[in-house]
């Protein structure tokens, strides 16, 4: 039969291990969030660049009926 002090020590060890894991996961989430923000800024810049190029490449074409009409 385990003694109460052994059970308490086991619980303290588990709590310390869980706290360490939670801190590590929190750090990983923070790093991933930075990556996501950086990727979002790049996507926004590429979208703006694409729209600007699209506006330059497509001249205003008048809407007319095709020749076979």
N, CA, C and O atoms as a DFTB+ gen file, in Angstrom:
276 C
 N C O
     1  1       0.844      -1.176       0.000
     2  2       0.000       0.000       0.000
     3  2       0.894       1.247       0.000
     4  3       1.882       1.318       0.731
     5  1       0.524       2.233      -0.842
     6  2       1.341       3.436      -0.935
     7  2       1.013       4.389       0.202
     8  3      -0.119       4.480       0.675
     9  1       2.026       5.073       0.604
    10  2       1.882       6.034       1.690
    11  2       1.350       7.353       1.128
    12  3       1.588       7.663      -0.040
    13  1       0.640       8.125       1.932
    14  2       0.124       9.421       1.462
    15  2       1.224      10.351       0.970
    16  3       1.008      11.111       0.026
    17  1       2.389      10.307       1.588
    18  2       3.473      11.192       1.144
    19  2       3.978      10.773      -0.232
    20  3       4.378      11.623      -1.028
    21  1       3.964       9.449      -0.526
    22  2       4.350       8.974      -1.853
    23  2       3.354       9.446      -2.907
    24  3       3.737       9.857      -4.003
    25  1       2.096       9.382      -2.565
    26  2       1.055       9.839      -3.504
    27  2       1.196      11.336      -3.761
    28  3       1.053      11.789      -4.896
    29  1       1.470      12.084      -2.732
    30  2       1.628      13.532      -2.874
    31  2       2.842      13.851      -3.740
    32  3       2.781      14.739      -4.591
    33  1       3.936      13.136      -3.529
    34  2       5.138      13.354      -4.331
    35  2       4.863      13.028      -5.795
    36  3       5.288      13.762      -6.688
    37  1       4.151      11.925      -6.042
    38  2       3.806      11.537      -7.415
    39  2       2.955      12.616      -8.076
    40  3       3.188      12.970      -9.231
    41  1       1.980      13.133      -7.357
    42  2       1.121      14.193      -7.902
    43  2       1.908      15.472      -8.175
    44  3       1.668      16.139      -9.181
    45  1       2.833      15.818      -7.305
    46  2       3.655      17.012      -7.523
    47  2       4.538      16.847      -8.757
    48  3       4.720      17.792      -9.524
    49  1       5.082      15.657      -8.946
    50  2       5.916      15.390     -10.129
    51  2       5.078      15.510     -11.388
    52  3       5.494      16.135     -12.364
    53  1       3.897      14.910     -11.363
    54  2       3.008      14.996     -12.539
    55  2       2.626      16.442     -12.845
    56  3       2.617      16.851     -14.006
    57  1       2.314      17.205     -11.818
    58  2       1.935      18.610     -12.015
    59  2       3.096      19.402     -12.615
    60  3       2.892      20.238     -13.496
    61  1       4.307      19.140     -12.139
    62  2       5.477      19.846     -12.668
    63  2       5.715      19.477     -14.130
    64  3       6.033      20.341     -14.948
    65  1       5.562      18.196     -14.458
    66  2       5.753      17.755     -15.845
    67  2       4.694      18.376     -16.756
    68  3       5.001      18.808     -17.867
    69  1       3.455      18.417     -16.285
    70  2       2.383      19.012     -17.091
    71  2       2.604      20.514     -17.285
    72  3       2.341      21.047     -18.363
    73  1       3.079      21.184     -16.258
    74  2       3.362      22.614     -16.378
    75  2       4.455      22.868     -17.414
    76  3       4.370      23.813     -18.198
    77  1       5.476      22.021     -17.411
    78  2       6.562      22.151     -18.391
    79  2       6.039      21.938     -19.810
    80  3       6.387      22.683     -20.726
    81  1       5.203      20.918     -19.982
    82  2       4.646      20.634     -21.309
    83  2       3.757      21.783     -21.771
    84  3       3.799      22.169     -22.940
    85  1       2.957      22.329     -20.866
    86  2       2.082      23.455     -21.218
    87  2       2.920      24.660     -21.649
    88  3       2.576      25.331     -22.622
    89  1       4.004      24.938     -20.943
    90  2       4.889      26.044     -21.319
    91  2       5.504      25.812     -22.703
    92  3       5.592      26.741     -23.505
    93  1       5.928      24.582     -22.983
    94  2       6.512      24.264     -24.296
    95  2       5.481      24.435     -25.403
    96  3       5.784      24.997     -26.455
    97  1       4.259      23.949     -25.168
    98  2       3.200      24.083     -26.166
    99  2       2.839      25.553     -26.392
   100  3       2.589      25.968     -27.524
   101  1       2.814      26.322     -25.330
   102  2       2.524      27.749     -25.454
   103  2       3.577      28.444     -26.314
   104  3       3.247      29.291     -27.143
   105  1       4.840      28.083     -26.113
   106  2       5.914      28.645     -26.927
   107  2       5.781      28.264     -28.391
   108  3       6.021      29.086     -29.276
   109  1       5.399      27.017     -28.647
   110  2       5.221      26.571     -30.027
   111  2       4.061      27.307     -30.691
   112  3       4.146      27.690     -31.857
   113  1       2.989      27.499     -29.949
   114  2       1.840      28.227     -30.503
   115  2       2.224      29.670     -30.829
   116  3       1.818      30.202     -31.862
   117  1       2.994      30.294     -29.963
   118  2       3.430      31.672     -30.210
   119  2       4.283      31.743     -31.475
   120  3       4.121      32.661     -32.278
   121  1       5.191      30.783     -31.659
   122  2       6.031      30.756     -32.860
   123  2       5.185      30.532     -34.107
   124  3       5.401      31.182     -35.129
   125  1       4.230      29.623     -34.029
   126  2       3.361      29.364     -35.176
   127  2       2.536      30.595     -35.516
   128  3       2.304      30.875     -36.693
   129  1       2.093      31.330     -34.514
   130  2       1.307      32.536     -34.763
   131  2       2.136      33.581     -35.504
   132  3       1.627      34.278     -36.382
   133  1       3.426      33.686     -35.142
   134  2       4.317      34.607     -35.843
   135  2       4.452      34.207     -37.308
   136  3       4.439      35.061     -38.194
   137  1       4.583      32.909     -37.558
   138  2       4.704      32.420     -38.932
   139  2       3.422      32.725     -39.710
   140  3       3.478      33.158     -40.862
   141  1       2.285      32.502     -39.087
   142  2       0.997      32.766     -39.749
   143  2       0.867      34.250     -40.083
   144  3       0.436      34.600     -41.183
   145  1       1.231      35.118     -39.156
   146  2       1.150      36.561     -39.419
   147  2       2.076      36.962     -40.560
   148  3       1.702      37.767     -41.413
   149  1       3.294      36.398     -40.576
   150  2       4.245      36.708     -41.650
   151  2       3.697      36.235     -42.999
   152  3       3.796      36.945     -43.999
   153  1       3.122      35.036     -43.017
   154  2       2.558      34.512     -44.257
   155  2       1.364      35.342     -44.719
   156  3       1.176      35.536     -45.920
   157  1       0.554      35.834     -43.779
   158  2      -0.585      36.673     -44.135
   159  2      -0.127      37.979     -44.766
   160  3      -0.719      38.443     -45.741
   161  1       0.935      38.579     -44.207
   162  2       1.467      39.817     -44.797
   163  2       1.982      39.558     -46.209
   164  3       1.764      40.374     -47.105
   165  1       2.661      38.434     -46.417
   166  2       3.162      38.103     -47.754
   167  2       2.011      37.867     -48.723
   168  3       2.061      38.309     -49.871
   169  1       0.980      37.175     -48.265
   170  2      -0.183      36.931     -49.118
   171  2      -0.857      38.243     -49.501
   172  3      -1.234      38.433     -50.657
   173  1      -1.008      39.140     -48.548
   174  2      -1.615      40.442     -48.843
   175  2      -0.779      41.216     -49.867
   176  3      -1.324      41.823     -50.789
   177  1       0.543      41.192     -49.700
   178  2       1.421      41.895     -50.634
   179  2       1.326      41.280     -52.029
   180  3       1.263      42.001     -53.025
   181  1       1.315      39.953     -52.100
   182  2       1.208      39.291     -53.409
   183  2      -0.145      39.560     -54.057
   184  3      -0.227      39.730     -55.274
   185  1      -1.201      39.600     -53.258
   186  2      -2.531      39.893     -53.797
   187  2      -2.562      41.297     -54.387
   188  3      -3.065      41.507     -55.491
   189  1      -2.020      42.251     -53.644
   190  2      -1.983      43.630     -54.152
   191  2      -1.149      43.720     -55.422
   192  3      -1.526      44.406     -56.372
   193  1      -0.022      43.030     -55.435
   194  2       0.844      43.039     -56.623
   195  2       0.134      42.421     -57.820
   196  3       0.208      42.947     -58.930
   197  1      -0.551      41.310     -57.595
   198  2      -1.284      40.653     -58.672
   199  2      -2.381      41.556     -59.221
   200  3      -2.546      41.665     -60.436
   201  1      -3.130      42.202     -58.336
   202  2      -4.198      43.086     -58.798
   203  2      -3.636      44.266     -59.589
   204  3      -4.236      44.684     -60.580
   205  1      -2.501      44.802     -59.168
   206  2      -1.884      45.909     -59.887
   207  2      -1.430      45.456     -61.272
   208  3      -1.635      46.166     -62.257
   209  1      -0.818      44.285     -61.349
   210  2      -0.378      43.770     -62.646
   211  2      -1.569      43.465     -63.545
   212  3      -1.516      43.696     -64.753
   213  1      -2.625      42.954     -62.964
   214  2      -3.822      42.641     -63.736
   215  2      -4.426      43.916     -64.328
   216  3      -4.883      43.921     -65.472
   217  1      -4.426      44.991     -63.546
   218  2      -4.958      46.260     -64.045
   219  2      -4.103      46.822     -65.171
   220  3      -4.627      47.405     -66.120
   221  1      -2.782      46.648     -65.070
   222  2      -1.885      47.144     -66.112
   223  2      -1.997      46.325     -67.393
   224  3      -1.912      46.877     -68.490
   225  1      -2.185      45.024     -67.265
   226  2      -2.166      44.136     -68.423
   227  2      -3.471      44.165     -69.198
   228  3      -3.462      43.968     -70.413
   229  1      -4.566      44.399     -68.550
   230  2      -5.868      44.353     -69.220
   231  2      -6.306      45.760     -69.590
   232  3      -6.783      46.511     -68.739
   233  1      -6.145      46.116     -70.858
   234  2      -6.635      47.433     -71.269
   235  2      -8.163      47.429     -71.266
   236  3      -8.805      46.379     -71.296
   237  1      -8.712      48.617     -71.228
   238  2     -10.167      48.714     -71.262
   239  2     -10.672      48.268     -72.628
   240  3     -10.450      48.941     -73.635
   241  1     -11.340      47.147     -72.649
   242  2     -11.886      46.604     -73.893
   243  2     -13.363      47.010     -73.950
   244  3     -14.123      46.730     -73.022
   245  1     -13.758      47.658     -75.021
   246  2     -15.164      48.039     -75.113
   247  2     -16.051      46.803     -75.290
   248  3     -15.662      45.827     -75.932
   249  1     -17.209      46.866     -74.725
   250  2     -18.150      45.759     -74.847
   251  2     -18.863      45.902     -76.170
   252  3     -19.637      46.838     -76.373
   253  1     -18.603      44.977     -77.065
   254  2     -19.263      44.986     -78.375
   255  2     -19.747      43.588     -78.673
   256  3     -19.342      42.616     -78.036
   257  1     -20.619      43.509     -79.651
   258  2     -21.126      42.196     -80.063
   259  2     -20.033      41.496     -80.882
   260  3     -19.283      42.142     -81.613
   261  1     -19.956      40.194     -80.750
   262  2     -19.002      39.460     -81.579
   263  2     -19.338      39.636     -83.061
   264  3     -20.482      39.944     -83.393
   265  1     -18.356      39.446     -83.968
   266  2     -18.578      39.685     -85.385
   267  2     -19.668      38.795     -86.017
   268  3     -20.265      39.183     -87.021
   269  1     -19.924      37.643     -85.460
   270  2     -20.912      36.751     -86.069
   271  2     -22.343      37.115     -85.720
   272  3     -23.256      36.412     -86.153
   273  1     -22.588      38.166     -84.967
   274  2     -23.949      38.587     -84.616
   275  2     -24.459      39.506     -85.612
   276  3     -25.592      39.976     -85.497
